[in-house]
Amino acid sequence: MIGISDMIEVKEKDFNSFFKAPFNAYGPNSLYVSPFKSDLKRFLSNKNPLFKDKNTFTFFSAFKNGTPVGRVVVHVHKKSNEKYKSKTAYFGFFDCIDDLDVAKALFDRVERWARINKFSEIMGNFNLTAMQQIGVTTDGFENVPYMDQVYSPPQISKLLEKLGYNSFFPMTTFEIDLKSIDPEILNKDMKFSSIDDENIKFEKINKRNFKVHIEHARICLNDGFANNPMFVPVTKDEFYFQSKDMSLIIDNHISTIAYHDNRPIGVTVCLPDLNPFVKANKSRFSLMTPFHLLKLKTQRKRAGIIYTSVIQDYQIKGLGGILMYHTLSAVKSRGYEYLGVTWISDENIPSLRNIEKAGGKPLHKLCLYKKEI
C-alpha cells in the first residue's frame, strides 16, 4: 500500500519535470549524463522528423511527494512496424529511483498508451535518435560512459524485470587504452585484406565539407546496416536533425570516409567525448558554457566511435579493419588517450574481432527489454 506520505502522481508532457527527474533520481555523483536541456526538448517535439505524424509519441514524469523522480517516453516508429510487419511501441529515456511503485505508475501509462493505439508489444530503451541510442545497462555500472553510450544504474534493469519485461539482444560497449597500443600492429594485420589500398581513397570528415561528408556517412550507414536486426534506413531529414550540431564540436582529423571511384564505401564517425563538457554544464547552457567548451578542446583525452559502417560490397574484404586502423592512428596522433566504442551486438562476430585486434576491453553490457501486452 502507498501511504499518504508516499503519494505518486504522473504527469504527461510536462517537460521541466521530465528533464529534472534523473537528476533527482540518481543524485550528483551518478555516472549518468543527461542530454542538454535544449536538445532534449527538440527531440521531444514534432520538429523531430520521427514524430511528424500525430500521436506518434508522448512522455511521462512521475512525482513522489511532489518531486519528479522518474520518467519515460513511449513512441512508435511506423517505418519499422511496416518493414518488420510488427505492432511494436517503444519506450526510451526510462530513468527512475529504485522504487517499484514509481516504475509501475510510469509503465501503466506506457502500456495504456500502447493498447489504445493498438500495439501488441513494447520494447526499449530506444532513445529517439537516428543513430539508435539503445539498451539498458546490465553490467559494468562502475565504468564511465562515453557520449552516445546509453548508461543506466543497476535498479533500472531490475525494475523492468519486476514489471514483466524480458531481456534480449545482448550488446557490449568497449574502451581502447590508446596509451598501450601501437596502431601499426593492427596495420600489419590489415595487409592480408583483399582490398587494393591504391584504389581506395580516405578523407576526413571536416567542417568545410560537412554537409557532403555527412550525407555520404548516411549512405554508408543505410547500406552497411541494411541487414542488421531491427535496422530501418535513415532519411536525410532524420539524419541531419540529429547530426547538424556535430559540425560545432567535430575534430577535423578523426572521422574517416573511404571512397572507391568517388563512391562512399565505408565510414567511421568519431567525435571527442562530450560527456565531461555536458556534465560540467549540468546539461544546461549558461554563461560558463564557453569556458567549459574551451576546457574540453584544450584538455580532452577521450574520443568515441559513434558508428562504423561498410557497404555490403566490401564487408568481407577487410575494409572495417582498415577503417579501425585509420581511426586509432588519428586519435592517438591527436593526443587522445582513450577511445570508446558504442554498442556492438554480441552476434556481430566480425566487428567484435576487429575490436579485439584493436585492444578493446568491454566497458558495459546492455540488452533490450520487451513485453507483450
Buried (B, 14 or more C-beta within 10 A) or exposed (E): EEEEEEEBEBBEEBBEBBBBBBBBBBEEEBBBBBBBBEBBBBBBEEEBBBBEEEEBBBBBBBBBEEEBBBBBBBBBBEBBBEEBEBBBBBBBBBBBBBBEBBBBBBBEBBBEBBEEBEBEBBBBBBBBBBBBBBBBBBBBBEBBBBBBBBBBBEBBBBBBEEBEBEBEBBBBBBBBEBEEBEBEEBBEBBEEBEBEEEEBEEBBBBEEBBEEBBBBBBBBBBBBBEEEEBBBBBBEEBBBBBBEEBBEBBBEBBBBBBBBEEEBBBBBBBBBBBBBBBBBBEBEEEEEBEEBBEBBEEEBEBBBBBBBBBBEEBBEBBBBBBBBBBBBBBBBEBEBBBBBBBBBBBEBEBBBEBBEBBBBEEBBBBBBBBBEB
